[in-house]
Amino acid sequence: MALIRIISYGVLGLVLLFAGAIAVIRAQPYDDQTLRTILLPSDCSTPCFMGIQPGTTRMREAYHLLENNPWVGQISSHIDSGCCTIAMDWQWNGKQPASLENGDNTIYFTFDPNTGIQTVQNIALHTRIAAGYTILVLGSWPLADSGALQGLDSAFVEVFYRVHAVHMTTTLPCPLTRWGLWEAPMTLALNASSWGLVGMKHIGEVC
């Protein structure tokens, strides 16, 4: 009887621990509406954010869309040394969803030397939204379009949802864990190119 009682207590403890873990996961804030607005916009075809479409929207139009958006505060620009063109940065004004506030955001442009036109190439959004929640909106991370790079004590992880032209990236300390990957704040890059995955290792091969 004593042995049965000990086993029963052990099983009960595991059940309570598992239930507690599930409760913690469910208790995490999940900003479904904001994330769907970014990943699956209803006002324009993906990739698109706040009416700005990579590959379509020109610089002046992108500036006006930012200027007239009720969430956007200060707008500035700088020369992007990576592609020798103008990049446009903006800060939020406090009226945006809190989950979007995690530093400046940037629009990168491509320059056509024949026409002089600069067109949006990439929109980079730094958010507080947990990386794992992309799974709840877009589905499982595609194995063939995901990878990682290892630094001294951290790893950079990128996942590319090719159908939606969305890159999800995050940086987190080693060793990598499933829960760590799930809850890490993500940066979203809206761009149809898969440039970021070249030379990366499988996520399970780092750290």
GROMACS elastic network, one bead per residue, 0.5 to 0.9 nm:
[ bonds ]
;  ai    aj funct       b0    kb
    1     4     6  0.50897   500
    1     5     6  0.61050   500
    1     6     6  0.86516   500
    2     5     6  0.50327   500
    2     6     6  0.62294   500
    2     7     6  0.87020   500
    3     6     6  0.51441   500
    3     7     6  0.62536   500
    3     8     6  0.85501   500
    4     7     6  0.51321   500
    4     8     6  0.60134   500
    4     9     6  0.85790   500
    5     8     6  0.50409   500
    5     9     6  0.61801   500
    5    10     6  0.86215   500
    6     9     6  0.51825   500
    6    10     6  0.62482   500
    6    11     6  0.87433   500
    7    10     6  0.50049   500
    7    11     6  0.61815   500
    7    12     6  0.85387   500
    8    11     6  0.51656   500
    8    12     6  0.60908   500
    8    13     6  0.85327   500
    9    12     6  0.50494   500
    9    13     6  0.60900   500
    9    14     6  0.87299   500
   10    13     6  0.50842   500
   10    14     6  0.63786   500
   10    15     6  0.87187   500
   11    14     6  0.51802   500
   11    15     6  0.62394   500
   11    16     6  0.86918   500
   12    15     6  0.50604   500
   12    16     6  0.61791   500
   12    17     6  0.85503   500
   13    16     6  0.51783   500
   13    17     6  0.61060   500
   13    18     6  0.86013   500
   14    17     6  0.50043   500
   14    18     6  0.60668   500
   14    19     6  0.84758   500
   15    18     6  0.51695   500
   15    19     6  0.60743   500
   15    20     6  0.84924   500
   16    19     6  0.50297   500
   16    20     6  0.60135   500
   16    21     6  0.86195   500
   17    20     6  0.50465   500
   17    21     6  0.62800   500
   17    22     6  0.87836   500
   18    21     6  0.51116   500
   18    22     6  0.63676   500
   18    23     6  0.86667   500
   19    22     6  0.51654   500
   19    23     6  0.61905   500
   19    24     6  0.87081   500
   20    23     6  0.50030   500
   20    24     6  0.62217   500
   20    25     6  0.87283   500
   21    24     6  0.51420   500
   21    25     6  0.63551   500
   21    26     6  0.87356   500
   22    25     6  0.51498   500
   22    26     6  0.62062   500
   22    27     6  0.84996   500
   23    26     6  0.51404   500
   23    27     6  0.59911   500
   23    28     6  0.88259   500
   24    27     6  0.50168   500
   24    28     6  0.65547   500
   25    28     6  0.55147   500
   26    29     6  0.80471   500
   26    30     6  0.87762   500
   27    30     6  0.86380   500
   28   183     6  0.88451   500
   29   129     6  0.85876   500
   29   130     6  0.88161   500
   30    33     6  0.88256   500
   30    35     6  0.87806   500
   30   129     6  0.76181   500
   30   130     6  0.80648   500
   30   133     6  0.74054   500
   31    34     6  0.56814   500
   31    35     6  0.62353   500
   31    36     6  0.86456   500
   31    97     6  0.87556   500
   31    99     6  0.71958   500
   31   129     6  0.72838   500
   31   133     6  0.88173   500
   32    35     6  0.52799   500
   32    36     6  0.60402   500
   32    37     6  0.85291   500
   32   133     6  0.83982   500
   32   136     6  0.88590   500
   32   137     6  0.80638   500
   33    36     6  0.52392   500
   33    37     6  0.61289   500
   33    38     6  0.88018   500
   34    37     6  0.50581   500
   34    38     6  0.64707   500
   34    39     6  0.87768   500
   34    97     6  0.71479   500
   34    99     6  0.79165   500
   34   100     6  0.82136   500
   35    38     6  0.52246   500
   35    39     6  0.60973   500
   35    40     6  0.80259   500
   35   129     6  0.78609   500
   35   133     6  0.83203   500
   35   134     6  0.79144   500
   35   137     6  0.78590   500
   36    39     6  0.50499   500
   36    40     6  0.50477   500
   36    41     6  0.66892   500
   36   137     6  0.68960   500
   37    40     6  0.56252   500
   37    42     6  0.73528   500
   37    49     6  0.77872   500
   37    50     6  0.87577   500
   38    41     6  0.59071   500
   38    47     6  0.88231   500
   38    48     6  0.74778   500
   38    49     6  0.59167   500
   38    50     6  0.82938   500
   38   188     6  0.87587   500
   39    46     6  0.76326   500
   39    47     6  0.78201   500
   39    48     6  0.81195   500
   39    49     6  0.83025   500
   39   134     6  0.84587   500
   39   137     6  0.79003   500
   39   138     6  0.79439   500
   39   164     6  0.74066   500
   39   166     6  0.72609   500
   39   188     6  0.89903   500
   39   190     6  0.87038   500
   40    45     6  0.82503   500
   40    46     6  0.69749   500
   40    47     6  0.84974   500
   40    48     6  0.84883   500
   40   137     6  0.84857   500
   40   138     6  0.87238   500
   40   164     6  0.79701   500
   41    44     6  0.61420   500
   41    45     6  0.69675   500
   41    46     6  0.69733   500
   41    47     6  0.84577   500
   41    48     6  0.68618   500
   41    49     6  0.71009   500
   41    50     6  0.84823   500
   41    51     6  0.88996   500
   42    45     6  0.74609   500
   43    48     6  0.86329   500
   43    49     6  0.89601   500
   43    50     6  0.83208   500
   43    51     6  0.69782   500
   44    47     6  0.82340   500
   44    48     6  0.62905   500
   44    49     6  0.81464   500
   44    50     6  0.87130   500
   44    51     6  0.64062   500
   44    52     6  0.84955   500
   44    53     6  0.79425   500
   45    48     6  0.62649   500
   45    53     6  0.79998   500
   46    49     6  0.81835   500
   46    53     6  0.74583   500
   46    54     6  0.88104   500
   46   163     6  0.88173   500
   46   164     6  0.58603   500
   46   165     6  0.68311   500
   46   166     6  0.84685   500
   46   190     6  0.82622   500
   47    52     6  0.85486   500
   47    53     6  0.60440   500
   47    54     6  0.65370   500
   47   164     6  0.62976   500
   47   165     6  0.55862   500
   47   166     6  0.69032   500
   47   190     6  0.55527   500
   47   191     6  0.65226   500
   47   192     6  0.73298   500
   48    51     6  0.61181   500
   48    52     6  0.54425   500
   48    54     6  0.68387   500
   48   123     6  0.84796   500
   48   190     6  0.70094   500
   48   191     6  0.89884   500
   49    52     6  0.52823   500
   49    53     6  0.67789   500
   49   123     6  0.79477   500
   49   190     6  0.81238   500
   50    53     6  0.85375   500
   50    65     6  0.73507   500
   50    66     6  0.78667   500
   50    69     6  0.78067   500
   51    57     6  0.86256   500
   51    62     6  0.83420   500
   51    65     6  0.70984   500
   52    56     6  0.80578   500
   52    57     6  0.59033   500
   52    58     6  0.87855   500
   52    61     6  0.82710   500
   52    62     6  0.60506   500
   52    65     6  0.73113   500
   52    66     6  0.87346   500
   52   120     6  0.78946   500
   52   123     6  0.84874   500
   53    56     6  0.54803   500
   53    57     6  0.53178   500
   53    58     6  0.88551   500
   53    62     6  0.86651   500
   53   120     6  0.68816   500
   53   121     6  0.83485   500
   53   122     6  0.85888   500
   53   123     6  0.85524   500
   53   190     6  0.85736   500
   54    57     6  0.62719   500
   54    58     6  0.88300   500
   54   107     6  0.89754   500
   54   108     6  0.89235   500
   54   109     6  0.85072   500
   54   119     6  0.73404   500
   54   122     6  0.57093   500
   54   123     6  0.72508   500
   54   190     6  0.72393   500
   54   191     6  0.63777   500
   54   192     6  0.80667   500
   55    58     6  0.84055   500
   55   109     6  0.89660   500
   55   110     6  0.87108   500
   55   119     6  0.62208   500
   55   120     6  0.56604   500
   55   121     6  0.56428   500
   55   122     6  0.83095   500
   55   191     6  0.84487   500
   55   192     6  0.87190   500
   56   119     6  0.64456   500
   56   120     6  0.66815   500
   56   121     6  0.84793   500
   57    60     6  0.85127   500
   57    61     6  0.64312   500
   57    62     6  0.62751   500
   57   118     6  0.88071   500
   57   119     6  0.57681   500
   57   120     6  0.56334   500
   57   121     6  0.88177   500
   58    61     6  0.54613   500
   58    62     6  0.61219   500
   58    63     6  0.87345   500
   58   109     6  0.82899   500
   58   117     6  0.72684   500
   58   118     6  0.58196   500
   58   120     6  0.59562   500
   59    62     6  0.50918   500
   59    63     6  0.62272   500
   59    64     6  0.87683   500
   59    88     6  0.87285   500
   59   109     6  0.73663   500
   59   117     6  0.80904   500
   59   118     6  0.57482   500
   59   119     6  0.58301   500
   59   120     6  0.66257   500
   60    63     6  0.51060   500
   60    64     6  0.63519   500
   60    65     6  0.87232   500
   60   118     6  0.87569   500
   61    64     6  0.51435   500
   61    65     6  0.61947   500
   61    66     6  0.86753   500
   62    65     6  0.51242   500
   62    66     6  0.62714   500
   62    67     6  0.85562   500
   62   107     6  0.85785   500
   62   119     6  0.89388   500
   62   120     6  0.77931   500
   63    66     6  0.52007   500
   63    67     6  0.60125   500
   63    68     6  0.86312   500
   63    75     6  0.82617   500
   63    88     6  0.81256   500
   64    68     6  0.60765   500
   64    69     6  0.84888   500
   65    68     6  0.53765   500
   65    69     6  0.61655   500
   66    69     6  0.52028   500
   66    70     6  0.85563   500
   66    71     6  0.85809   500
   66    72     6  0.62610   500
   66    73     6  0.86375   500
   66    75     6  0.78757   500
   66    90     6  0.79872   500
   67    70     6  0.82403   500
   67    72     6  0.68150   500
   67    73     6  0.79359   500
   67    74     6  0.86624   500
   67    75     6  0.76631   500
   68    71     6  0.87655   500
   68    72     6  0.78281   500
   69    72     6  0.56165   500
   69    73     6  0.87181   500
   70    73     6  0.82406   500
   70    93     6  0.81979   500
   70    95     6  0.72386   500
   70    96     6  0.79819   500
   71    91     6  0.88275   500
   71    92     6  0.57909   500
   71    93     6  0.57320   500
   71    94     6  0.69595   500
   71    95     6  0.52145   500
   71    97     6  0.85552   500
   72    75     6  0.78603   500
   72    90     6  0.68838   500
   72    91     6  0.61702   500
   72    93     6  0.54030   500
   72    94     6  0.83115   500
   72    95     6  0.81299   500
   72    96     6  0.77961   500
   73    90     6  0.68059   500
   73    91     6  0.53402   500
   73    94     6  0.81607   500
   74    89     6  0.83492   500
   74    90     6  0.56742   500
   74    91     6  0.54001   500
   74    92     6  0.73412   500
   74    93     6  0.76089   500
   75    88     6  0.71930   500
   75    89     6  0.57651   500
   75    91     6  0.66388   500
   76    87     6  0.86212   500
   76    88     6  0.58424   500
   76    89     6  0.51990   500
   76    90     6  0.62671   500
   76    91     6  0.88702   500
   77    86     6  0.66692   500
   77    87     6  0.55497   500
   77    89     6  0.56730   500
   77    90     6  0.84701   500
   77   106     6  0.89057   500
   78    85     6  0.84673   500
   78    86     6  0.57597   500
   78    87     6  0.54240   500
   78    88     6  0.65543   500
   78    89     6  0.78861   500
   79    82     6  0.88307   500
   79    83     6  0.86860   500
   79    84     6  0.65210   500
   79    85     6  0.56559   500
   79    87     6  0.60143   500
   79    88     6  0.87982   500
   80    83     6  0.59068   500
   80    84     6  0.54695   500
   80    85     6  0.54639   500
   80    86     6  0.56988   500
   80    87     6  0.56517   500
   80   108     6  0.78424   500
   80   109     6  0.89855   500
   81    85     6  0.72604   500
   81    86     6  0.88700   500
   82    85     6  0.81718   500
   83    86     6  0.85465   500
   83   108     6  0.88626   500
   83   109     6  0.85260   500
   83   110     6  0.76876   500
   83   111     6  0.89366   500
   84   110     6  0.88450   500
   84   111     6  0.86460   500
   85   108     6  0.80207   500
   85   109     6  0.65901   500
   85   110     6  0.67248   500
   85   111     6  0.65777   500
   85   118     6  0.83160   500
   86   107     6  0.88826   500
   86   108     6  0.69127   500
   86   109     6  0.63074   500
   86   110     6  0.82653   500
   86   111     6  0.86515   500
   86   118     6  0.83628   500
   87   106     6  0.66723   500
   87   107     6  0.57065   500
   87   109     6  0.62178   500
   88   105     6  0.83624   500
   88   106     6  0.55451   500
   88   107     6  0.51033   500
   88   108     6  0.65795   500
   88   109     6  0.83347   500
   89   104     6  0.64506   500
   89   105     6  0.55331   500
   89   107     6  0.63899   500
   89   108     6  0.88390   500
   90   104     6  0.58583   500
   90   105     6  0.55259   500
   90   106     6  0.64977   500
   90   107     6  0.85611   500
   91   101     6  0.85875   500
   91   103     6  0.73205   500
   91   104     6  0.52338   500
   91   105     6  0.66215   500
   92    95     6  0.73774   500
   92    96     6  0.65804   500
   92   100     6  0.83700   500
   92   101     6  0.70397   500
   92   103     6  0.86890   500
   92   104     6  0.78830   500
   92   105     6  0.87144   500
   93    96     6  0.70164   500
   94    97     6  0.79549   500
   94    98     6  0.77244   500
   94   101     6  0.82496   500
   95    98     6  0.82032   500
   96    99     6  0.83329   500
   96   100     6  0.69986   500
   96   101     6  0.78368   500
   97   100     6  0.57987   500
   97   101     6  0.75196   500
   98   101     6  0.55003   500
   98   102     6  0.88073   500
   98   127     6  0.88433   500
   98   128     6  0.80004   500
   99   102     6  0.77837   500
   99   127     6  0.59464   500
   99   129     6  0.57221   500
  100   103     6  0.86923   500
  100   125     6  0.77572   500
  100   126     6  0.68133   500
  100   128     6  0.59765   500
  100   129     6  0.73333   500
  101   104     6  0.82866   500
  101   126     6  0.72537   500
  101   127     6  0.58174   500
  101   128     6  0.65904   500
  102   105     6  0.86441   500
  102   125     6  0.85688   500
  102   126     6  0.53602   500
  102   127     6  0.50695   500
  102   128     6  0.59768   500
  102   185     6  0.88149   500
  103   125     6  0.86706   500
  103   126     6  0.61681   500
  103   127     6  0.78516   500
  104   125     6  0.78630   500
  104   126     6  0.70303   500
  105   123     6  0.77559   500
  105   124     6  0.57177   500
  105   125     6  0.50819   500
  105   126     6  0.61565   500
  106   122     6  0.81817   500
  106   123     6  0.59573   500
  106   124     6  0.52034   500
  106   125     6  0.69461   500
  106   126     6  0.89781   500
  107   120     6  0.67470   500
  107   121     6  0.75067   500
  107   122     6  0.58008   500
  107   124     6  0.63347   500
  107   125     6  0.89061   500
  108   119     6  0.84103   500
  108   120     6  0.59178   500
  108   121     6  0.55185   500
  108   122     6  0.51108   500
  108   123     6  0.64216   500
  108   124     6  0.81376   500
  109   118     6  0.58162   500
  109   119     6  0.52018   500
  109   122     6  0.69177   500
  110   117     6  0.82222   500
  110   118     6  0.53863   500
  110   119     6  0.53719   500
  110   120     6  0.63695   500
  110   121     6  0.57976   500
  110   122     6  0.89637   500
  111   114     6  0.89217   500
  111   115     6  0.85737   500
  111   116     6  0.65954   500
  111   117     6  0.59211   500
  111   119     6  0.66818   500
  112   115     6  0.56395   500
  112   116     6  0.53323   500
  112   117     6  0.54384   500
  112   118     6  0.63855   500
  112   119     6  0.82210   500
  113   116     6  0.51429   500
  113   117     6  0.75283   500
  114   117     6  0.81516   500
  115   118     6  0.88014   500
  118   121     6  0.89641   500
  120   123     6  0.77017   500
  121   190     6  0.84975   500
  121   191     6  0.66133   500
  121   192     6  0.87243   500
  122   189     6  0.64882   500
  122   190     6  0.56110   500
  122   191     6  0.50286   500
  122   192     6  0.84301   500
  123   188     6  0.79194   500
  123   189     6  0.54496   500
  123   190     6  0.51379   500
  123   191     6  0.70045   500
  124   187     6  0.68848   500
  124   188     6  0.57474   500
  124   190     6  0.66415   500
  124   191     6  0.89177   500
  125   186     6  0.85606   500
  125   187     6  0.55036   500
  125   188     6  0.50904   500
  125   189     6  0.63435   500
  125   190     6  0.84227   500
  126   129     6  0.89172   500
  126   185     6  0.82501   500
  126   186     6  0.66066   500
  126   188     6  0.65587   500
  126   189     6  0.88329   500
  127   130     6  0.83738   500
  127   185     6  0.63340   500
  127   186     6  0.57712   500
  127   187     6  0.58010   500
  127   188     6  0.76620   500
  128   131     6  0.88222   500
  128   184     6  0.82509   500
  128   186     6  0.65141   500
  128   187     6  0.83604   500
  129   132     6  0.86144   500
  129   133     6  0.74953   500
  129   183     6  0.80645   500
  129   184     6  0.79059   500
  129   185     6  0.52765   500
  129   186     6  0.60806   500
  129   187     6  0.85876   500
  130   133     6  0.58418   500
  130   134     6  0.80966   500
  130   181     6  0.83957   500
  130   182     6  0.61578   500
  130   184     6  0.52378   500
  130   186     6  0.60891   500
  131   134     6  0.60891   500
  131   135     6  0.82430   500
  131   168     6  0.72727   500
  131   169     6  0.78272   500
  131   170     6  0.72576   500
  131   181     6  0.67535   500
  131   182     6  0.53980   500
  131   183     6  0.60065   500
  131   184     6  0.56224   500
  131   185     6  0.57382   500
  131   186     6  0.50303   500
  131   187     6  0.83054   500
  132   135     6  0.57190   500
  132   136     6  0.75870   500
  132   141     6  0.89995   500
  132   179     6  0.86990   500
  132   181     6  0.67619   500
  132   183     6  0.62994   500
  132   184     6  0.78143   500
  132   186     6  0.88199   500
  133   136     6  0.51553   500
  133   137     6  0.67400   500
  133   138     6  0.86690   500
  133   182     6  0.73039   500
  133   183     6  0.84120   500
  134   137     6  0.52128   500
  134   138     6  0.56843   500
  134   139     6  0.69923   500
  134   140     6  0.80866   500
  134   141     6  0.81804   500
  134   168     6  0.80617   500
  135   138     6  0.53410   500
  135   140     6  0.50137   500
  135   141     6  0.65606   500
  136   139     6  0.58343   500
  136   140     6  0.79438   500
  138   141     6  0.83208   500
  138   161     6  0.78528   500
  138   164     6  0.85317   500
  139   142     6  0.84776   500
  140   143     6  0.86388   500
  141   144     6  0.89375   500
  141   145     6  0.79170   500
  141   146     6  0.71615   500
  141   159     6  0.65366   500
  141   160     6  0.79401   500
  141   161     6  0.75876   500
  142   145     6  0.53518   500
  142   146     6  0.62724   500
  142   159     6  0.72001   500
  142   160     6  0.73311   500
  142   161     6  0.69989   500
  142   162     6  0.88581   500
  143   146     6  0.55028   500
  143   147     6  0.81347   500
  143   159     6  0.84327   500
  143   202     6  0.82466   500
  144   147     6  0.82883   500
  144   160     6  0.89737   500
  144   202     6  0.88808   500
  145   158     6  0.83243   500
  145   159     6  0.59798   500
  145   160     6  0.53101   500
  145   161     6  0.72507   500
  145   162     6  0.77634   500
  145   194     6  0.81226   500
  145   197     6  0.71513   500
  146   157     6  0.76076   500
  146   158     6  0.56269   500
  146   160     6  0.61534   500
  146   161     6  0.88650   500
  146   197     6  0.69078   500
  146   200     6  0.82810   500
  146   201     6  0.85388   500
  146   202     6  0.70416   500
  146   203     6  0.72619   500
  147   156     6  0.84754   500
  147   157     6  0.59480   500
  147   158     6  0.55711   500
  147   159     6  0.66446   500
  147   197     6  0.62807   500
  147   198     6  0.88143   500
  147   199     6  0.86673   500
  147   200     6  0.51895   500
  147   201     6  0.52517   500
  147   203     6  0.51569   500
  147   204     6  0.87461   500
  148   155     6  0.65439   500
  148   156     6  0.54034   500
  148   158     6  0.61931   500
  148   159     6  0.88313   500
  148   197     6  0.81332   500
  148   200     6  0.53524   500
  148   201     6  0.53084   500
  148   202     6  0.61198   500
  148   203     6  0.50871   500
  148   204     6  0.84552   500
  148   205     6  0.82032   500
  148   206     6  0.69251   500
  149   154     6  0.86705   500
  149   155     6  0.55748   500
  149   156     6  0.51546   500
  149   157     6  0.66668   500
  149   158     6  0.88249   500
  149   199     6  0.85680   500
  149   200     6  0.58022   500
  149   201     6  0.64481   500
  149   202     6  0.87498   500
  149   203     6  0.81564   500
  149   206     6  0.69802   500
  150   153     6  0.75546   500
  150   154     6  0.60508   500
  150   156     6  0.63955   500
  150   157     6  0.88055   500
  150   174     6  0.86132   500
  150   201     6  0.87957   500
  150   206     6  0.58609   500
  150   207     6  0.66464   500
  151   154     6  0.51703   500
  151   155     6  0.57091   500
  151   156     6  0.77569   500
  151   207     6  0.87622   500
  152   155     6  0.83205   500
  152   174     6  0.88639   500
  153   172     6  0.88697   500
  153   173     6  0.60118   500
  153   174     6  0.55810   500
  153   175     6  0.81698   500
  153   207     6  0.78859   500
  154   171     6  0.69108   500
  154   172     6  0.55566   500
  154   175     6  0.76940   500
  154   176     6  0.84550   500
  154   207     6  0.74576   500
  155   170     6  0.83718   500
  155   171     6  0.56321   500
  155   172     6  0.56728   500
  155   173     6  0.62398   500
  155   174     6  0.65490   500
  155   175     6  0.85629   500
  155   176     6  0.78206   500
  155   206     6  0.72486   500
  155   207     6  0.70906   500
  156   169     6  0.72094   500
  156   170     6  0.59251   500
  156   172     6  0.67948   500
  156   173     6  0.89736   500
  157   168     6  0.81546   500
  157   169     6  0.55157   500
  157   170     6  0.54263   500
  157   171     6  0.61949   500
  157   172     6  0.81761   500
  157   181     6  0.86297   500
  157   203     6  0.70696   500
  158   167     6  0.67733   500
  158   168     6  0.56087   500
  158   170     6  0.67231   500
  158   171     6  0.89216   500
  158   196     6  0.75619   500
  158   197     6  0.72035   500
  158   200     6  0.89584   500
  158   203     6  0.88230   500
  159   166     6  0.82938   500
  159   167     6  0.56804   500
  159   168     6  0.51046   500
  159   169     6  0.64225   500
  159   197     6  0.81979   500
  160   163     6  0.88732   500
  160   164     6  0.87151   500
  160   165     6  0.71967   500
  160   166     6  0.58447   500
  160   168     6  0.63401   500
  160   169     6  0.87020   500
  160   194     6  0.70014   500
  160   196     6  0.86881   500
  160   197     6  0.81460   500
  161   164     6  0.56759   500
  161   165     6  0.58177   500
  161   166     6  0.52195   500
  161   167     6  0.63002   500
  161   168     6  0.80479   500
  162   166     6  0.66799   500
  162   167     6  0.82343   500
  162   192     6  0.69961   500
  162   193     6  0.84195   500
  162   194     6  0.78736   500
  163   166     6  0.80317   500
  163   192     6  0.86319   500
  164   167     6  0.89585   500
  164   190     6  0.85569   500
  164   191     6  0.89760   500
  164   192     6  0.79349   500
  165   189     6  0.84872   500
  165   190     6  0.60213   500
  165   191     6  0.53777   500
  165   193     6  0.74053   500
  165   194     6  0.86479   500
  166   188     6  0.68374   500
  166   189     6  0.59235   500
  166   191     6  0.61311   500
  166   192     6  0.70934   500
  167   187     6  0.81432   500
  167   188     6  0.56589   500
  167   190     6  0.62837   500
  167   191     6  0.71452   500
  167   192     6  0.85830   500
  167   194     6  0.82536   500
  167   196     6  0.85574   500
  168   186     6  0.64297   500
  168   187     6  0.59527   500
  168   189     6  0.65534   500
  168   190     6  0.88980   500
  169   185     6  0.87849   500
  169   186     6  0.56579   500
  169   187     6  0.52329   500
  169   188     6  0.64268   500
  169   189     6  0.79278   500
  170   181     6  0.81881   500
  170   184     6  0.66179   500
  170   185     6  0.65131   500
  170   187     6  0.61820   500
  170   188     6  0.89063   500
  171   181     6  0.88958   500
  171   184     6  0.75327   500
  171   185     6  0.83222   500
  171   186     6  0.81348   500
  172   175     6  0.86872   500
  172   176     6  0.75045   500
  172   180     6  0.74488   500
  172   181     6  0.75317   500
  172   184     6  0.68124   500
  173   176     6  0.68517   500
  173   180     6  0.85573   500
  173   207     6  0.86344   500
  174   177     6  0.82761   500
  174   206     6  0.84943   500
  174   207     6  0.53598   500
  175   206     6  0.83487   500
  175   207     6  0.50919   500
  176   179     6  0.85711   500
  176   180     6  0.65073   500
  176   181     6  0.69702   500
  176   203     6  0.86788   500
  176   204     6  0.82884   500
  176   206     6  0.79211   500
  176   207     6  0.62271   500
  177   181     6  0.61601   500
  177   182     6  0.85402   500
  178   181     6  0.51617   500
  178   182     6  0.61411   500
  178   183     6  0.87948   500
  179   183     6  0.62258   500
  179   184     6  0.85133   500
  180   183     6  0.54983   500
  180   184     6  0.60133   500
  181   184     6  0.55298   500
  181   185     6  0.89102   500
  182   185     6  0.86132   500
  183   186     6  0.88110   500
  191   194     6  0.80717   500
  193   196     6  0.80264   500
  194   197     6  0.60706   500
  194   198     6  0.77937   500
  195   198     6  0.60638   500
  196   199     6  0.84917   500
  196   200     6  0.82724   500
  197   200     6  0.55799   500
  197   201     6  0.86706   500
  200   203     6  0.85801   500
  201   204     6  0.81139   500
  201   205     6  0.63184   500
  201   206     6  0.71839   500
  202   205     6  0.53675   500
  202   206     6  0.73680   500
  203   206     6  0.60413   500
  203   207     6  0.88333   500
  204   207     6  0.79820   500
